[in-house]
Amino acid sequence: MWRKWWNSDLMVLVRRLAIVYLVLVVCRVVFYLYNSDLIGPLATGECWKLAGGAFRFDSVSVFYAFTLFVVLSLLPFRFRERRWFQRVLFWYFAIVTSLVAALNLADTVYFHYTQIRFTAADFFFAENDNTGHLIGTFAAENWYLVLAWAAITAGALWLYRHSGRPVTPIRNHWLYFGVNLCLLAGAGLVSLAAMRGGGLSRELRPITLSNAAAYTTSSAKANLILSNPFCILRTMGNRGISYTKYFPQETLDSLYTPYHFPPPLDSVSTAGPLAGYNVVLFVMESFSAEHSALLNPDLYPDGGGYTPFLDSLMRNGYCFTRGYANGHKSIEALPSLFASIPSFKRPFVLMPEALGEGRQLPRILNEERDYETLFFCGSPHGSMGFDAYALSAGIERIYDKDDYDANYPGNDDYDGFWGVWDEPFVRFMGSILDQTPQPFFASIFTISSHHPFVVPAQYADSLPAGRTKIHKGVAYTDMAVRRFFERYGDSEWFHRTLFVFSADHVSSERFAPKTDTPVGTQHIILFFYTPDGSLRGCDERVFQQTDVMPTVLGLLGYDKPYFAFGRDAFREPERLPVAMSYSTHFLGVTDSLAMLFDEREPVAVYAASDTLQQWNIVAPADSAQQVLQRYMEAFIQQYYSHLERKQFTVPKQDSVGLSR
């Protein structure tokens, strides 16, 4: 019986797919040996974690490349047992396996020169006339890798021929069809789950290149985890970095630079006005400025609004009345807030360039100020790729729905869609912070104000229905924050904490005409609050998510050079306050103007007072518009040039002397 089971169609298929996994393992070993000087030594303890990540990414590659092979192998028809059909399977396996091995070994050389894995964009180098010559040159220089490819392919085919010939013991025609149809359906679900990165739940976002950062804090080792064809298929449609070079480098740096050189602090304020304070960052799902009566009194002439507690904090904290998101998706918020890197045409974390070395806010505080760093999100582990990016940004401890369930077994706090309700999960964060040594940096991503816009049953009748479907959820999260402040307001850490509140993006649910304009679709709740009253004010200057990191570093007294696309609102008066984002055009918002720019020329300019953006006042000769256009051109050029180089730190040779 066991022989029949061992030689069944399913088990033979499993053995054949295992050969492909083995091919990827061997290619990864070759990749590491060739690039060990770039990747660095591997500690014994980290190898298992890296191997676990590699298996996950290899599964995506295997099932992307071999899903058709799986389907053909399990077709519920007897002709699949014929010799001619088995030859078709063999040649499919031989061709695809040899290509997979070739791609990964080509990656070995390519990475050595570029420090980036081979992606779909790199296929377009084939448009060059010297492509054949280049391939021949590299093959001749790395002849031993060509031999390795031949040996790997030959070994894989030898193992395939010895994987066994599938035998189906079922003789009844209908039983044969039914059993194999079930196997085919099951294999389809497994294939789909594998291609998504390990699951089919709505909360799990299909993994992309940046998810490799969940298994290591080293960008080089993250590249070791990746494999092809995953890298190619996940980047289809991306033709790489293409941008206009408006200015020579010297002029570019004088117009705008992401390099920051804080002024030396005097002996009185050596460590900054909030030196040693904890930092707690609330990233709040879809918290548009439209929800707030404080920020939009014209929308709520009788008071009201859906964020009464946050409004009270804004009145007693430091409120940026013109706060703007840099993106339109949740996944774009964390790089803007943690690393001061916006997303434009594509989310930054979904780009292979995101694996470049960076010095994000959590990493700086952890490595240079000895802060504990924590990230909280009530969704299941791995959802939306938040944990992967947080780890790459220097977060040490991740808390999610799995941790909540472990601490509160048998709870009934799952919303049925995205994760743990905000109220209990924010309370859970407070209990963890009560036990965390100070100083610490903690961030939480709230999730309850999200489609399908439901709240816990006990609050369904007590919360305001609102003017859009999201308002009840917004009021619920506002209440959750209020109860958090009430519960932990007496904690020892609370009064030495800088709280930062920012929406991830504007809600899709809007009711006011002015919030459907290009500027209105970026206007969010964004403010700072200190319980001891040390930071208070109302700032009407433009402020954006990417300004959070520089401003927090300034408040904490950080005085070393750092990389950020934003500005320190308090210590960099020479930097023009501009909020940058991208939809169908680049949008630049200043205190007086809003400009839509198509990368060649302005297509529309509106005065800040024109809240409905009805009057296009574009005037090429206007000096203020010229200043904004040159700033946007310089910003775009700096952004894409740094993406192209994967360079998100201040070079050591530039640690002094550059214009800010």
Residue pairs with C-beta under 8 A, 6 or more apart in sequence:
4 167
4 169
5 11
6 164
7 164
7 165
7 166
7 167
8 166
8 167
8 168
8 169
9 73
9 74
9 80
9 166
9 168
9 180
9 183
10 74
10 183
11 164
12 73
12 163
12 164
12 165
12 166
13 70
13 73
13 74
13 166
13 187
15 163
15 164
16 69
16 73
16 93
16 160
16 163
17 62
17 66
17 70
19 97
19 156
19 159
19 160
19 163
20 62
20 65
20 66
20 97
20 100
20 156
21 55
21 58
21 62
22 156
22 159
23 97
23 100
23 101
23 152
23 156
24 54
24 58
24 61
24 62
24 100
24 104
24 227
25 54
25 58
26 152
27 101
27 104
27 105
27 108
27 152
27 227
28 54
28 104
28 224
28 227
30 105
30 108
30 145
30 148
31 104
31 105
31 107
31 108
31 111
31 224
32 39
32 42
32 224
34 108
34 109
34 112
34 145
35 108
35 111
35 112
35 224
38 111
38 112
38 115
38 220
39 218
39 220
39 221
39 223
39 224
40 218
40 220
40 221
42 50
42 221
46 216
46 221
49 215
49 216
50 215
50 216
50 221
50 224
50 225
52 215
53 212
53 214
53 215
53 216
53 225
54 224
54 225
54 227
56 197
56 198
56 207
57 207
57 212
57 225
57 226
57 227
57 230
58 227
58 230
59 194
59 197
59 198
60 194
60 195
60 196
60 197
60 207
60 230
60 234
61 100
61 227
61 228
61 229
61 230
62 194
63 70
63 190
63 191
63 194
63 195
64 195
64 229
64 230
64 233
65 96
65 100
65 229
66 93
66 96
67 191
67 195
68 92
69 89
69 92
69 93
69 96
70 187
70 191
71 184
71 187
71 188
72 80
72 85
72 88
72 89
72 92
73 80
73 89
73 166
74 180
74 183
74 184
74 187
75 180
75 184
76 176
76 177
76 178
76 179
76 180
76 181
76 184
77 177
78 168
78 176
79 85
80 86
80 166
81 166
81 168
86 165
90 160
90 161
93 156
93 157
93 160
94 153
94 157
94 160
97 153
97 156
97 157
98 149
98 153
98 156
100 228
100 229
101 149
101 152
101 153
101 156
102 149
103 118
103 228
103 229
103 232
104 227
104 228
105 145
105 148
105 149
105 152
106 118
107 117
107 118
107 228
107 231
108 145
109 138
109 142
109 145
110 116
110 117
110 118
110 122
111 117
111 118
111 223
115 220
115 223
115 356
115 646
116 223
116 352
116 353
116 355
116 646
117 209
117 223
117 226
117 228
117 231
117 352
118 228
118 231
118 232
119 209
119 231
119 232
119 234
119 235
119 238
119 240
119 352
120 231
120 232
120 233
120 235
120 236
120 237
120 238
121 235
121 238
121 239
121 240
121 241
122 240
123 232
124 239
124 240
125 131
128 134
139 146
168 176
168 180
170 176
170 179
189 200
192 200
193 199
193 200
195 206
196 204
196 206
196 207
197 204
197 206
197 207
197 211
197 382
198 204
198 207
198 382
199 382
201 380
202 417
203 379
203 380
203 383
203 384
203 417
203 418
203 419
204 380
204 382
204 383
205 331
205 383
205 384
205 385
207 385
208 234
208 349
208 350
208 385
209 226
209 231
209 234
209 235
209 350
209 351
209 352
209 354
209 355
210 349
210 350
210 351
210 354
210 355
210 385
210 388
210 389
210 392
211 382
211 385
211 388
212 222
212 223
212 225
212 226
212 355
212 388
213 219
213 222
213 355
213 388
213 389
213 391
213 392
214 382
214 387
214 388
214 391
214 392
215 221
215 222
215 225
216 222
216 225
217 391
217 392
217 394
219 355
219 356
219 357
219 392
222 355
222 392
223 355
231 352
235 352
238 346
238 351
241 353
241 640
241 643
241 644
242 640
243 599
243 636
243 637
243 640
243 641
243 644
244 599
244 600
244 633
244 636
244 637
245 637
245 641
246 252
246 633
246 634
246 636
246 637
247 255
247 633
247 634
247 637
252 634
252 637
252 638
253 658
253 659
254 659
255 630
255 631
255 633
255 634
256 631
256 634
256 635
256 638
257 638
257 658
257 659
257 660
258 340
258 563
258 564
258 565
258 638
258 642
259 561
259 563
259 650
259 654
259 658
259 660
260 550
260 561
260 562
260 563
260 564
260 568
260 572
260 650
260 660
261 561
261 655
261 656
261 658
261 660
262 553
262 554
262 558
262 559
262 560
262 561
262 562
262 568
262 571
263 559
263 571
264 559
265 271
265 272
265 557
265 559
269 557
270 557
271 556
271 557
272 554
272 555
272 556
272 557
272 558
273 534
273 535
273 555
273 557
274 498
274 530
274 534
274 535
274 555
274 556
274 557
275 556
275 557
276 438
276 439
276 496
276 556
277 439
277 496
277 497
277 498
277 530
277 555
277 556
278 433
278 438
278 439
278 440
278 441
278 442
278 493
278 496
278 497
278 498
279 365
279 371
279 439
279 440
279 441
279 442
279 497
279 498
279 500
279 552
279 556
280 433
280 441
280 442
280 443
280 444
280 497
280 498
280 499
280 500
281 337
281 441
281 442
281 443
281 444
281 499
281 500
281 502
281 548
282 443
282 444
282 446
282 481
282 499
282 500
282 501
282 502
283 333
283 334
283 337
283 443
283 444
283 445
283 446
283 502
283 503
283 504
284 446
284 449
284 477
284 501
284 502
284 503
284 504
284 525
285 330
285 445
285 446
285 447
285 448
285 449
285 450
285 477
285 503
285 504
286 449
286 450
286 470
286 474
286 503
286 504
286 505
286 506
286 507
286 508
286 509
287 307
287 310
287 449
287 474
287 477
287 501
287 502
287 503
287 504
287 507
287 524
287 525
288 503
288 506
288 507
288 510
288 515
288 523
288 524
288 525
289 295
289 296
289 323
289 506
289 515
289 523
289 524
289 525
290 296
290 299
290 506
290 507
290 510
290 511
290 512
290 515
290 520
290 523
291 305
291 306
291 307
291 471
291 474
291 507
291 525
292 305
292 306
292 307
292 310
292 311
292 314
292 525
293 299
293 300
293 303
293 304
293 305
293 307
293 308
293 311
294 305
294 307
294 311
294 314
294 315
294 319
295 314
295 321
295 523
295 525
296 305
296 512
299 305
299 512
304 464
305 311
306 464
306 466
306 471
306 474
306 475
306 478
307 474
307 475
307 478
307 525
308 478
309 478
309 479
309 481
309 482
309 485
310 478
310 481
310 501
310 525
310 527
313 499
313 501
313 527
313 529
314 525
314 527
314 529
316 529
316 533
316 536
317 499
317 527
317 528
317 529
317 530
317 535
317 536
318 527
318 528
318 529
318 535
318 536
318 537
318 538
318 539
319 527
319 537
319 538
319 539
320 526
320 527
320 539
320 541
320 543
320 569
321 538
321 539
321 540
322 523
322 540
322 541
322 542
322 543
322 579
322 589
322 591
323 502
323 523
323 524
323 525
323 526
323 527
323 543
323 544
324 519
324 522
324 523
324 524
324 526
324 542
324 543
324 544
324 545
324 579
324 581
324 589
325 333
325 336
325 503
325 504
325 505
325 506
325 522
325 524
325 544
325 545
325 581
326 332
326 336
326 342
326 343
326 522
326 544
326 545
326 546
326 579
326 580
326 581
327 333
327 336
327 342
327 343
327 347
327 505
327 545
327 581
328 505
328 506
328 521
328 581
328 583
329 343
329 347
329 504
329 505
330 384
330 445
330 504
330 505
331 347
331 349
331 350
331 384
331 385
331 386
331 389
332 342
332 343
332 347
332 348
332 349
332 504
332 505
333 502
333 503
333 504
333 505
333 545
334 349
334 386
334 389
334 390
334 393
334 445
335 341
335 342
335 343
335 348
335 349
335 354
335 389
336 342
336 343
336 544
336 545
336 546
336 548
337 361
337 443
337 502
337 545
337 546
337 548
337 549
338 360
338 361
338 362
338 389
338 390
338 393
338 443
338 549
339 358
339 360
339 361
339 393
339 549
339 564
339 648
340 361
340 546
340 547
340 548
340 549
340 550
340 563
340 564
340 565
340 566
341 348
341 358
341 546
341 564
341 565
341 648
342 348
342 544
342 545
342 546
342 565
342 580
342 581
342 639
343 349
343 582
344 580
344 581
344 582
344 586
344 636
344 639
345 582
348 354
349 385
349 388
349 389
351 643
353 643
353 644
353 646
354 392
355 392
355 646
356 645
356 646
356 647
356 648
357 646
357 647
357 648
357 649
358 392
358 393
358 563
358 648
358 649
359 562
359 563
359 648
359 649
360 393
360 394
360 549
361 393
361 394
361 441
361 548
361 549
361 552
361 553
362 371
362 373
362 390
362 393
362 394
362 395
362 441
362 443
363 373
363 393
363 394
364 394
364 553
364 558
364 562
365 371
365 373
365 394
365 439
365 441
365 556
366 372
366 373
366 394
366 396
366 441
367 394
368 558
368 560
369 439
369 556
369 558
370 439
371 439
371 440
371 441
372 396
372 397
372 436
372 437
372 438
372 439
372 440
372 441
373 394
373 395
373 396
373 397
373 440
373 441
373 442
374 395
374 396
374 397
374 398
374 399
374 432
374 433
374 436
374 440
374 441
374 442
374 443
375 386
375 387
375 390
375 395
375 397
375 398
375 399
375 442
375 443
375 444
375 445
376 399
376 400
376 425
376 428
376 429
376 432
376 442
376 443
376 444
376 445
377 383
377 384
377 386
377 387
377 399
377 400
377 419
377 444
377 445
377 447
378 400
378 401
378 404
378 418
378 419
378 420
378 421
378 422
378 425
378 446
378 447
379 386
379 400
379 401
379 418
379 419
379 420
379 447
380 400
380 401
380 402
380 419
381 387
381 400
381 401
381 402
382 388
383 400
383 418
383 419
386 445
387 398
387 400
390 398
390 443
391 398
395 443
399 428
399 429
399 432
400 419
401 414
401 419
401 420
404 411
404 413
404 420
404 424
404 425
404 428
405 411
407 428
408 424
408 428
411 424
413 420
413 421
413 424
413 425
414 420
414 421
415 421
415 447
415 448
415 454
415 456
416 454
417 450
417 452
417 454
418 447
418 448
418 450
419 425
419 447
420 428
420 447
421 448
421 455
421 456
421 480
422 446
422 447
422 448
422 449
422 476
422 477
422 480
423 448
423 456
423 476
423 479
423 480
423 483
425 444
426 444
426 446
426 480
426 481
426 483
426 484
427 483
427 484
427 487
429 442
429 444
429 484
430 484
430 487
430 488
430 491
433 440
433 442
433 488
433 491
433 493
434 488
434 491
434 493
436 442
436 493
438 493
438 496
440 493
445 504
446 477
446 480
448 455
448 473
448 476
448 477
448 480
449 470
449 473
449 474
449 476
449 477
449 507
450 473
451 469
451 508
453 469
453 470
453 472
453 473
453 509
454 473
455 463
455 472
455 473
455 476
456 476
459 476
459 479
460 472
463 472
463 475
463 476
463 479
464 471
464 472
464 475
465 471
465 472
466 472
466 474
466 475
467 511
468 507
468 509
468 510
468 511
469 509
470 507
470 508
470 509
471 509
474 507
488 494
489 531
494 531
495 531
495 532
496 532
497 530
497 531
498 528
498 529
498 530
498 535
498 552
498 555
498 556
499 528
499 529
499 530
499 531
500 527
500 528
500 529
500 548
500 552
501 525
501 526
501 527
501 528
501 529
502 524
502 525
502 526
502 545
502 548
503 524
503 525
503 526
505 524
506 515
506 520
506 521
506 522
506 523
506 524
510 516
510 520
510 521
512 520
513 612
514 520
514 611
514 612
515 521
515 523
517 611
517 612
517 613
518 583
518 587
518 594
518 596
518 613
519 587
519 589
519 594
519 606
519 611
519 613
520 611
521 583
522 579
522 581
522 587
522 589
524 545
526 543
526 544
526 545
526 548
528 535
528 551
528 555
529 535
535 555
539 569
540 591
541 569
541 577
541 591
542 577
542 578
542 579
542 589
542 590
542 591
543 569
543 577
543 579
544 566
544 579
544 580
545 566
546 564
546 565
546 566
546 580
547 566
547 567
547 568
547 569
548 566
549 564
549 566
550 562
550 564
550 566
550 567
550 568
550 569
550 572
551 566
551 567
551 568
551 569
551 570
553 562
553 568
554 568
554 569
554 570
554 571
554 572
555 570
561 650
561 654
561 655
562 650
563 648
563 649
563 650
565 580
565 635
565 638
565 639
567 575
567 577
568 575
569 577
572 660
574 660
575 660
576 590
576 627
576 631
577 590
577 591
578 588
578 589
578 590
578 628
578 631
578 632
578 635
579 587
579 588
579 589
580 586
580 587
580 588
580 632
580 635
581 587
585 596
585 597
585 598
585 603
586 596
586 597
586 598
586 599
586 632
586 636
587 594
587 595
587 596
587 597
588 594
588 595
588 597
588 628
588 631
588 632
588 635
589 595
590 608
590 628
591 608
592 607
592 608
592 624
593 605
593 606
593 607
593 608
593 624
593 625
593 628
594 605
594 606
594 608
594 613
595 602
595 604
595 605
595 625
595 628
595 629
595 632
596 602
596 603
596 604
596 605
597 603
597 629
597 632
597 633
599 636
601 620
601 629
602 618
602 620
602 625
602 629
603 618
604 613
604 616
604 618
605 616
605 617
605 618
605 619
605 622
605 625
606 613
606 615
606 616
606 617
607 615
607 617
618 625
619 625
620 626
642 648
